[in-house]
Amino acid sequence: MRTLARRLLIPGLTALALTATGCGSTSHTGAAEPAAPAAVTPSSDGTSQQLDVAAAPQGTSTPAAVARADGKGRTEKSALKVASYDRATGRAVIAKGAQTPGRSPAPGKPSETGRSPETGKSPETGKSPDAGKSPEPDKPVAVGDVIASAPAPGAPAGLLAKVTEVVGKTDQGTEVKTAATTLAAVLGDDKADGKVPVDPAAVTVEPLTKGVTFSWAKGPGLTFGPEGAKLPLGNLRLDVNAAVDTAPDAPASAGASVSGFVQLAPQVEFAYDGSAGGAPGPRGAFLGMSGDWSSQWKLQGRAAASTGAPKRIPFAKLHSSPVIQVGPVPVVVNLDLTCYIQVEADGRVTVEVQQDVKGDFKVGGSYASGKGWTPVSASNVKSTPVKASVTATGKVKGAIGAEASVGLYGAVGVTADFAPYVRGEGDIKAAASSDGKTSLEGAWVLYGGFDLSGNLQLQLSLFGTPVFERKIPLGTLNREWALSTGHIKR
C-alpha cells in the first residue's frame, strides 16, 4: 500500500516517542536521496565503499549479484540469473542472462579482478591473471559463491543464498544446492544508507469488503472522487464506504457506517555499515518504513455493542515487493498492509463525527554492534474535527488504521499497527413531566488520538547480526487530545 510504508536509520537510534501534536523520536536524517543505481564510491578509510541505494530499474530484468567464494574480488553484478528455485529442497538452476557490465574501477587503479583497466594485465606482474584469480561475474557458480537475486521463478520474494553443491548441467543451466545466508555475505565491509519511494503502480490491492476503490498517481492528471480532486504524485489512496453492525434497538435512521479514505506515500529506508573492524557481522544496520499519511473519514449511527476486543473490519490488503539496488546487490523488500475499520461501542450512543488526519510516520529497527537491535518510531500527526455530535449516554470509539509489515527476501522484519481514532462519551438524559413537556440535558466530549504498536522480528538477522531470542516490542504508544465538547439543555 502505497498508502503506508518506509525506511532506514543509522545505528544507535534511541527509543520511541510519538506525539499527537507533533513530536518524534531521534531519527536518522543523514541519508541522501539516492543517486544513479549501483554507483560505488570509495570510503575515507580506503577499505569499504559507500554504495548508493536506489530503486532498481523498472521494465527490465534486474541482474543478480554474485559474491565469489575465493574472496579475491568484491561482489559484482552478474549476467547470471536464477532460472528456477525450489524452496522445499533449496535447489536452484542458475543460467546466463543478458550481459551486464560490472562496476568500473576507480581511474588508474587495479580492477577487482586484479587486472589493469587499460591493459587487462596485472599491474604487479604485467601478465594476465591466472585461474586462481576471481572469475568473471558471468562465469558459472562454484561452491561457496553467494547469489542475491530479484524475484525469480520459484522465488517470488527474491533469493539470497549460498551455493553448497554444484549438482550438474541441465537444459536450463547449472543446477546447484543452496543454503540460507545473510546480506553481510554480499555487502561485506561496504556501507549504504538511503530511502526509496514505493511505486504505487507496483502495489497489488485485494478489496475485502464492498465499497472499496483504489487510486494511485505515478504521472500527472489522475483524479479521484466526484469532485475530480488531484492525487499527489507518488501517492496511493483507498476509499471505503462500509456499513458496520448497528445496535439491534436502533431506529433505521441510526444505521451505523464508516466512510472515507486513507492516502499514503510509503518509502523504504535501508542502511548498512559493514566496517566492523574484523568483528563478525556489520557495525550497524537499519530497516524500516516511513511516509506521509492522510485520512478523512466519518463514523455515524449507533454502532452495536462490542464485547471483549474491539470489532475490527479489514477492508483491503495491499502488497508490494520493491527491489532496491544497493550498489551491485538487488535487495528485495516485502511490504504488506491491511487497512481496517475498528469500532468499539456500548450500543447506546448515536454519533456523527467527521475527522481529518494528516501527518507522517516512521517505524523500524536500528542495529549497533555491542548494543543489539533497538526499535525506532516517530510520528507527527494532527487532526481536525469537521463535524461532531453525540446523543444519549454511553461511549463509542472508531478508528481507521493499518497493520503493516516490512522485511527482506520474504522474511518479516518489522510489524506495526497505526490507528488514528475518534473517541466519544456522552452523558445526556431525557425527562418528561406530567404536563407533557419533555427536556433534554447533558454534555458530551470527543477526543482524537492514535495508537501505535508492533514488534521487531527475529528475521532481522538477515543482515548478518546476532539472532535475538524473542520479538522486541515497539511498545504500545498512545496520544490523545480533545477535539470538541458540547452541552445540551432544552
VOFIZA-415810 format. One record per residue: x, y, z of N, C-alpha, C in turn. Coordinates in pm, whole numbers, plus 50000, padded with zeros to 5 digits. Each point is the difference from the previous one (the first is absolute). Layout:
% VOFIZA-415810
XYZXYZXYZ;...
END
This chain:
% VOFIZA-415810
500844988450000499165011650000500865011950000;499835006049888500805011749997499465009850097;499034996150050499385007050108500504993950128;501215000850016500624996350127501254991749993;501265005950029501244992249999501265008050024;501254991950038501245007450001501274995650067;501065005050052501414999449965501124997550096;501135007649991501154995650077500655010550083;500734995050092500575008450098501414996150032;500775009650050501354996750041499974992350129;501094992550028500054992750126499975009550119;499464995050109500025007450123498805008850021;498914998449923498815008050020499384996950134;499455010050061499374997750128498544996849985;499324999450112498704993850004498895008949950;498794994950027498795004849939499525012950063;499495008849915499285011350053499085004749892;498715000650026499055003049896498985009550060;499755011349939499055009050060498905003749907;498935003750059498835003349923500145013249930;500625009450059500065013249942501355002949938;500844989949992501225001949926501254998450080;500434987650019501334997750051500394985949969;501304997250001500424986649961501304996350065;500404987649981501254995350056501175005149921;501174999250058501215003449927500074991249877;500235006049885499974992049878501155003749911;500304990749909501125001949909499585009249888;500705010849981499685009349892501165001749904;501034992250016501205002049918499964993249867;498954992149971499974992549875499715009449884;500895000349902499785008249883499004993249909;499335007949917499124994049900500834991549906;499474988349960500794991049918500395006049867;501224997249958500495004649871499834988949899;500825000149896499874989849896500184986150059;499214990249952500074986650059501404994049990;500364992750105501184991450001501335007449996;499985013250029501265007250002500774996550127;501315001049995500844996550114501085010650012;500225004850122501085009350023500854995150115;501325001449989500854995550110499735008050126;500074993450116499835007050127501345005850044;499935008450103501215006850044501034990550060;499564988250049500994991050060500734991549897;499575001049872500714993149893499714985249990;499224994550091499704985649995498564997449960;499065006750064498604998249963499615010749899;498844997949938499515009749902498585003950036;499645012249965498655004950022499164996549878;498974991950018499144995649891498755008649995;499605003649880498745007149984498834990650023;498915005450049498764992750018498955006549911;499434992349906499055005649905499034989149957;498905004249940499064990349947500634992949881;499794986949990500494992649885499275004649875;500654999949885499345004349876498744991949974;498955006949957498744993349971499974995349855;499234989549976499784995449863501134991649945;501014997050079501104991649953500274989350105;500714989849960500364989450093501185004750085;499775001050131501065004450089501084989350009;501265003249970501044989750004500284995450142;500464987750011500404994750131501355005850037;500324998950129501345003450047500634987350054;501304998349978500704987950044501235004050080;500104994450120501225001250080500764987049984;501205000349943500764987949969500654994250126;500064986850003500514993050118501485002250022;500765003149893501445001250018500405012750073;499045009350014500265012050079500975009649936;500384997949872501015008749937499385012849944;498695000249986499365011949944498765003650078;499545012249980498775004250066498774994249929;498865001350067498744996049938499785008149873;499554993349893499805006749873498654996849942;499505009449918498864996749915500414988549910;499034991949962500344988349922498984998149888;500444993349894499094996249894499234987450036;500294994250115499294988150043498605003850052;499094990549989498655002050053499514986850061;499035001250089499384988150059498884995749908;500204988749930498984995149906498864993250073;500284993550113498954993750080500554997550140;499074998650094500404997450139498914991750067;500424990250079499094991650077500285002550147;499085007150067500215003650139500084987750091;499254989549966499964988150086501364993050006;500714999749889501274992849996501215009349999;499775012949974501115009449990500764998949870;499464992549902500684998749872499635011549907;500985004749927499805010849905500714996749870;499505005549892500664999049870500485013949962;501305001349979500615012849968500365000249852;499535010249930500225000849856500605013549966;500545000849880500545012649951498885008449941;500005012850038499045009349942500715009349906;499415011949980500635009949914501285004950066;500975003749920501255005150053499765013050076;500515000850120499845011850084501375004650047;500375012349969501335004550043500105000850150;501184996950052500245001150144500365014350035;500495002150120500355013450042501325004149937;500115012749971501255005149945500965003150112;501254996049987500975003350105500345014849997;500525004750110500425013950006501105002449898;500025011749937501005002849896501414997650050;500784992749920501404997950031500264989650106;498934993150049500194989950103499684986249945;500584989750061499694986549955498524997150017;499464992049909498614996150013499884989350105;498744995950029499784990450106500424986049961;500344997749875500514986949961501524999950000;500615011450036501455000750005500635004449870;499185004049900500545004249871499975015049985;500985005349931500005014249969498875002949903;499215010650024498905003049909500445003449859;501245004549984500445003649865500514987849923;500714991250065500674989249928499424986350026;499214998750108499494986850034501064991350065;501165005750039501094992250061500235004650142;500584991550078500315003350139501025011250005;499775010650077500975010950009501294995750067;499974989350081501224995650066500864991349909;499384991149921500764990449921500005003149852;499035008349956499895002649857499414988349924;499494989950071499434988349935498514999250028;499314992449915498594997650023499844991750126;498905001850072499814992450124499864985149970;500434991750093499874985649980498644995350048;499824986849992498694994350032499645001550146;500955003150087499705001350141499345013250035;500015009549905499415012950029498474998949996;499355010450055498535000050001499474999249858;499084990649972499474998649865499135011849961;499725001049871499145010649952498614998450059;499245011150015498694999250062499024990849927;500194997749869499044991649926500474985549988;501094996350067500454986249998499094991550086;499944986849975499154991350080500335000950148;499014997550084500205001150143500784988150053;500605002050118500774989450065499534998950145;500394989150064499654998050140500565011650083;499185005750086500415011350082499585013449945;499655000749870499515012649944498675003650064;499755013050012498745004950055499265007649891;498724997049985499195006149894498905008450062;499875012449954498895008750039499205003049874;498734996249999499205001149879498685007150028;499535007449901498645005650002499004988449987;498695002650013499014989249985500244991849874;499894986950015500274990549891499014988550011;499894991549898499104988550007500274991450123;499004998050081500164992350123500465008350118;500435012449974500475008950107499365013849982;498685001050023499305012749977500495011350088;500644996850112500545010350089501505001749981;500544995249886501425000949976500754988750070;501304999649979500824989250056501335005650050;500344996450122501315002950059500514986950055;500954993849933500404986350035501464997449965;500594990250072501374995849978500004986449933;500844998349899500104987349928500774989950085;499364988650029500644989550081500464988249916;499434998549880500384988849913499605003249857;500894997349906499675001149858499574986249953;498734998449968499444986949964500374996149859;499885009449907500344996949861499225008749904;500214997249871499375007949894498604994749970;499105009449965498664996549953499755008049873;498834997849939499655007649879499885015050029;499675003350126499825014050036501285006850045;500924992350055501225006050053500684990550097;500635005650101500724992050100499144998250124;499734987450036499214997350120500924999650121;499575007050107500815000750122499114997850122;500624996050108499334999750129500425012650076;499055005850075500295012550070499584999250146;500535009250078499625001450140499825014850029;499255003050104499755013950037501295007050038;500045013049974501165008150037499515013950039;500895009650009499645013450046500515010749904;499495012150019500465011249919501475003250024;500514996850117501415002450027500894992449902;499494988749948500794992049907500165006849864;499105009149965500125006949871500375014850015;499665006050113500355014150021501355001750068;500464989450070501345000250057500235011850092;501145007149977500335011350085499595013349939;499134999649897499545012449939498925006650084;499595011949959498995007850072498925004449903;498795001550051498895004949919499015006950090;499325010049947499045007450080499095007749905;498714997050000499105007249910498564996250022;499145006849927498574997450005499454999949859;499044991149977499474997949865498485000550006;499365009249925498545000249996499454987249937;498874995550049499344988349943499145004649883;500174993549886499225003449881498574995350019;499005009050004498624995650023499484991149889;500585001249880499574991649889500364985450023;500964997450088500444986350027499304993950121;499025007150055499274995150117498784992349954;499834987950050498794992249972499035001950115;498715001149967498975002850099498924989249993;499644994650114498924990350011498905005950087;498895004849941498905005150081499394988850084;499685002750125499444990050090498535002750032;499515011749964498595003250019499505007349875;498715001349989499435007949892500235014850029;500035007849894500135014450017501415005050015;501014992149951501405004150008500525003149860;500615011549982500635003449873501445004250026;500854997749899501445002650013500445009549890;500765010150036500545009649904501485002050028;500765002949895501405003350020500445009849892;501055007450030500505010149908501484998149978;500364996549878501414999249962500355011249904;499055003749918500185011249907498935010350026;500055011349930499035010750024498624996449948;499015006850055498664999149942499054990450067;500434991750093499094990550063499105007250099;498704997349988499045005850092499234988950070;499295003650104499214990250072498785007150058;498964992150027498845005350069499135008649911;498785003250047499055007849920500445014349976;500925005050084500465013849984501135001249900;500564988449956501115000649906501265005550062;500224997350128501195005250068501254993449946;501115006850014501284994949952500684991850109;500564988749961500764991750093501485003449983;500705003550107501435003449986500804988549942;501025003349922500844989849940500634991350108;500114987249971500634990850093499104995350111;498755004550002499074996050104499094988849954;499514992250096498944990649972498885002950098;498794996549961498835003850078498974989049995;499424997250117498904990550013498785007550052;498904998949926498735005550046499114988650045;499275002150109499144989650053498675006150044;498934992649978498675003950047499324987250044;500054997250129499574986950050499095001650120;498994991350005499134999450117500704992150110;499715003750124500474992350115498774995550078;500194990350087498874994650074499315010950081;498685000749984499195010050069499344993750123;499835008050105499344995150121498614994849966;499604988450055498724993949963498795009050025;500055008350103498855008350033500065013849934;500975002249913500145013149936498955001849891;499465012049986499085002549889500724999549866;499254998749892500604999049867500865012249969;499635011350055500755012349972501365000250069;500234990550092501274999750074500904988749953;499834995349876500874989649946501465004450004;500874991150049501415003750019500804997549873;500935009049971500864998449882501275008150017;501004996349924501265007449993500295002749853;500375012149968500385003449863501185009550003;500804999749894501145008949993501144994149920;501205004950024501154995349924501254999950085;500974992049954501365000150052500915002749882;500945009050016500935003549892501424999350054;500874992849926501374997850047501025002449891;501215003350043501165000949911501154992850070;500014986749998500984992550080501394999849938;500994998350087501394998749957500684989150082;501004993949939500844990350070501305006950038;500444998050124501285005450045500944988250029;501215001349952500974989150011501375005850030;500684994350099501375004150029500814987850042;501295000349967500904989050034501405005750014;500674996150107501385004250022500814987550032;500764995249902500754987650016501405001850055;500385012350031501385002450044500134996450148;500034987050029499984995450139501404998250058;501025003349925501354999050053500444985950033;499594990549916500414986250021499034991850083;499055006550067499014992650079498974993849905;499384988750040498994993949914498755008649992;499405000549881498775007649982500265014749980;498965007649967500155014349973500115008150128;500465012349984500065009250114498625005950027;499225002149895498685005950017499094996549885;498705001550021499014997149896498695006750038;499155002149900498655005150025499074995149890;498804996350040498954996849905498705005950052;499295007049915498755005850046499155005249887;498885005750039499025005449906499585013750052;499785009249910499565013250040499145005849890;499415011350025499225006349895499015010050056;499285006349907498945009450036498684992550009;499185004050094498694993850022498955011050005;498924998049930498855008950018498734991649987;499015003550077498724993049992498895009650039;498864997849943498815007550035498884989850007;499294999650110499004989750013498875004450093;498884993249985498825003250077499444987350064;499735000850128499334989350074498645005550042;498944992949966498685004950036499074988450035;498955003350073499014990150037500234994550139;499274989450033500114993750131500614986149981;501294999050025500704987449980499594989950106;499974987349959499654989350092501044998950110;499554995350115500924998450112501074989849966;501255003150033501114990849979500334993350132;500224987149994500364992650121501444995249986;500745000850110501404996149996500805009949919;500764995149902500845008649917499155008449906;500485011849961499275008249902499764992349870;498915003049933499694993349874500855006249889;500824991949937500885004549891499514994449868;499835008849902499484996149868501055003549895;500834990449957500965002749892499245003049870;500435010249927499315003049875500914999049877;501304998850015500884998349883501364995150045;500604991249918501374995650019500845005249885;501195004850032500915005149898501344993150014;500654997549887501314993450001500885005949891;501285001250033500985004449901501354993850035;500764996449899501364994750020500995008449921;500235012550042500945008449926501424994650010;500755001449891501414996149997500825012750009;500815001050106500895011550010501404995549965;500715008449927501354996949956500995006050099;500684991450075501015004550095501364997049937;500565010249934501194997449920499664989649894;500764989149991499704989749901498964989950046;499535001250123499174989550060498525003649994;499184991649935498545002150004499444994950132;499445008850081499424996350128498485000749986;499334988850023498554999349984499345002950134;499185010350002499275003950121498554995749985;499454993850101498604996249994499195008850095;498975006449944499125008750075498584994649993;499364999050115498604995750006499245009650090;498785002849960499195009550072498554995549998;499384999650114498574997150010499325012050063;499125006449923499275011650050498704995250064;499635006350110498834995350072499225011550064;498754996850030499145008550081499834992950134;500035007550108499834993850131499005008250080;499024993050060498955006750076499894993450137;499955008350103499804995450136498885008450059;498894993650040498835007650044499234992350105;499105007250071499144993350097498574998749950;499755003949875498694998049940498965010350039;500405010650069499015009850047500175013849936;501185002949950500295013549952499845000949849;499325010249955499935003149858500935011849974;500924998449906500985010549974500005003749852;500465011849975500355004049864501265008550012;501114994449957501265007250012500814998149873;500555010849951500884999549883501325006150039;501094993549959501335004350044501004999849886;500865010249995501155000249909501254996950081;500824990949950501264996550066501135001449898;501055007150037501165001549913501274998850082;501024994549939501274999050070500954990749930;501004995450075500964990749944500324989650107;500754989849959500334989450094501324993549959;500624993550095501194991949973500024988750101;500194987949953500184988550088501164991949945;500744993650089501124991949953500844994850114;501104993949961500954994750097501405004649966;500755004150101501375004849983500944990950076;501104996049936500984991250062501325007250018;500634998250116501355004950025500784988950068;501194997349949500844989550056500255002750148;499804989950082500195001450143498755004350074;499015005249926498755004450062498804991949953;500144993649886498894992149948498975008649928;498794994349985498935006649926499175008950093;499655011849948499195009750074498805003949913;498804999750055498845004449922500015015049980;499495004549886499965014249966498605003449952;499445010750052498735004849946499935015050019;499295006649912499815014450009498765003749922;499335010650042498825004449928499695014450034;499395006649905499515013650020498605000149942;498994998950084498624998449954499145011250058;499165005649917499045010050043498634996449944;498965003150076498654997249952499105011950024;498965001149917499055010950008498594994549989;499135002750097498614995549986499265009249904;499294994349908499215007849907498575001250051;499524989150058498624999650046499914990050113;499305003350107499944990850111498735002150081;499324988950034498865000550090499824986550066;499495000150121499764987850076498635001050065;499234989349997498734999750071499974987950091;499325001350112499824989450100501234998750088;499934990250089501074997550095500754987449961;501315000949993500774988249963501345003949939;500674989949942501345002049945500114993449863;500855005849915500284994149869501405004249958;500704991349928501335003049947500114993849861;500405008049905500164995149864501375003549945;500614990849925501345002449945500044995249856;500845006249922500324995049866501534999249996;500514987849991501444998250015500574989749906;501234995850027500704990649913500974991550080;500004987149971501034990950049501044999049890;501255002550031501055000149899501144990850040;500674994449900501224992450026500995002949889;501295000150037501075002149904501104990050031;500554993849896501054990250019500854998749875;500874989949999500934997849890499874985849948;499994998549869499984986949935498924990950058;498825005650027498884992150047499944997850149;501005004450077500024998150145499595013150068;499004999550087499525011950067501035005050100;500285013049997500975005850093499395009250102;499005008149956499375009850087498494999449978;499214999850107498555001249989499555012250077;498945006349952499495012050067498515001149975;499325005850097498565002449990499765014550035;499545007849902499835014450017498535003349981;499365006050101498565001849995499575013550057;499835010249918499365012450045498524997350033;499495006350106498644996850042499285012350052;498684998250018499155009750069499284992550111;499965005950117499324993850114499025010150059;498764995550023498975008950051499344994650125;499625009050091499264996450120498865009950015;498834994850035498855008550022499304996650130;499485010050065499204998250122498795009249987;499034995349924498865008249963498734993150048;499175006950074498814994150060498775007349952;498984992149972498705005649960499024998550115;499115009850018499004999550106498675004949946;498924995250059498665004349959499195003350125;499175010749995499175004150113498564995949978;499185001050104498614995849991499175008649907;500495012049973499255008749908500344997449854;500834989649977500324996349862501245006549945;500655008350075501225006549952501204990850019;500955000749905501224991950008501225009150005;501064994750056501255007650006501164990749974;501075005649952501234992549970501175007950055;500824993650080501095007350063501214990950013;501185005649979501214992150016501185006149926;501074992149989501245004849936500664988249929;500835003449903500754989849928501385005649966;500934991049974501365004049965500554990249898;500785005049907500654991749897501515001950008;500734989049985501465000250002500534994249869;501105005649955500754994049890501274993750056;500574990749928501224993850048500524989749902;501044992950041500474988749920500724990250089;499994987749958500734989150065501074995049904;501154996450053501064993949921500614988750081;500094988449937500634988650066500684991649893;500804990250041500674991449903501184992950063;500774993149914501124991950048501135000049898;501234998250049501124996149916500054984850001;500204993949882499944985549986501404993949994;500064987050027501284992849998500685000749864;499205001449893500564999449865500905011849966;500085010150085500955010949976501444995050001;500214987650046501344994149997500494997949857;499125001949901500424999449859501125009949970;500135010450080501095009549980501354993850034;500014988850071501244994150047500295003450144;499005005450069500135003450141499634987850085;500394999950128499624988850088498484998650009;499544987650016498574997450014499565003450141;498935008250014499495002450135498954989450033;499814997550127499264988350044498495001449984;499475011849998498565001849991499715013249930;498745001949966499605012549938500285011750095;500395011249940500245012250079498845009549973;499175002950101498835008549976500385014549974;499285006249907500155014449981499465007450122;499144993350074499315006650111498675005349952;499004999850085498695005249963499965014850031;499935008149897499995014550015498615005349975;499595009650081498685006149984500115014850031;499425008149913499885014350025498565004049973;499485008950081498605003949987499845014750032;499065006449933499765014250022498515002949981;499525010250066498585003649990499715006249865;498904995549940499575005549872498865010150016;498994995850078498825008550008499194996350124;499285009650055499104997450113498675006849969;498954995250067498705005949977499114998350122;499025008950012499024999650108498625001049940;499074992850057498625000049952499095003450116;499095009549978498975002950099498825005849926;498954991949997498785005049934498774992650051;
END
